[in-house]
Every structure is written in C-alpha cells, then in structure tokens.
C-alpha cells in the first residue's frame, strides 16, 4: 500500500489519498494528529508527505507512527518549505521546522556516529530507524539564475543558503525505513 498523506487536492493515482478534510478524490478522511493511524503495522511500502509535516506539531509522534505502519525498506518522501523562506514564515499553520538535520536524528546509525557531539539520539530513544536516501534543496529561481549567469559562484550560493532568507524554497528528502 502507498499513502499520500495530507494530500489536499493533490490526488495521486496508485496511492491511498488521505486528508483531514473530505475533499474531492480523498479516499480516507483522517486527522494525522489523531494516533494511532488507521493502518496495520508494517502494511505500507511508500508514503508521500508533501508540504504536510511542517503542519503537524508533534514530529516525534509522526515519525514513530510512520515507522510503525511502514515495512522494512519502505520509502518516506517528504517535501517541506525551508524554515528561512517566506513560504514557511508567513503561514500561521506551520508549527514545525523540518530540515535534513531533523531527519538525521531519526537514524540510529547517525545517532551512534554523533553520540559524542551531544546530539539528541531520537532514533535510539524512540525505537525508530530511518536512513536518508536522498535530499535536495529547491533553490529560488532568481538565485539559480545568478549562478547560471556567472554573477555568483556555487560557493557563494552555498554561503547564501547558510546565511540568508529566501534562497532555498523547499527541502525534499527521501527516507528508507530500517527494521
């Protein structure tokens, strides 16, 4: 089973489309804040969470529930607005800052490697394990145009990503469940 959680009107063929509201095409109406979710343990092979996770106030509970419903090797595809972009900042329904570093805290391997760094070992504490398979930034067009025209270097862009607002529009990540 493949789930498109918090789908809104973005209905995907081949997925069970789930939203808190009974919109056209939504197959299951369920508030993702209400746990446990209505799927059996280990029954899901793929989950889409596109512009959803930042709306859910308890990221740890969501990650635990994703781990419960997914089978070993399942993919969890997440897209969130960058926390330093106006798309995130201006929306009063956004309540969780999510970055790659957030997701690394749910990897047992990363938690073990960084234990001496006083990192919060969420994967170990909460009995979950997700491996980062892929991650990328969706950079604002105006910044990419500046790189492509030679106005700034890729190094300049990396520095801007670390220090400026409205450079990265969205973060996209794919996690693999490890059981």
Protein Blocks (a to p, Z undefined) as FASTA:
>chain_A
ZZdehkljmccehiacddfbdcehiabdcdfkbccdfbdehiafbdcdehklmmpmblml
mmmmmmmmpcehiacddddddfkbfklmmmmkbcbdcdfklmmmmpfklmmmmmmnopac
fklmnopacddfbdcddddfklmmmmmnomacfklmmmmmmmpghkbmbdcddddddZZ
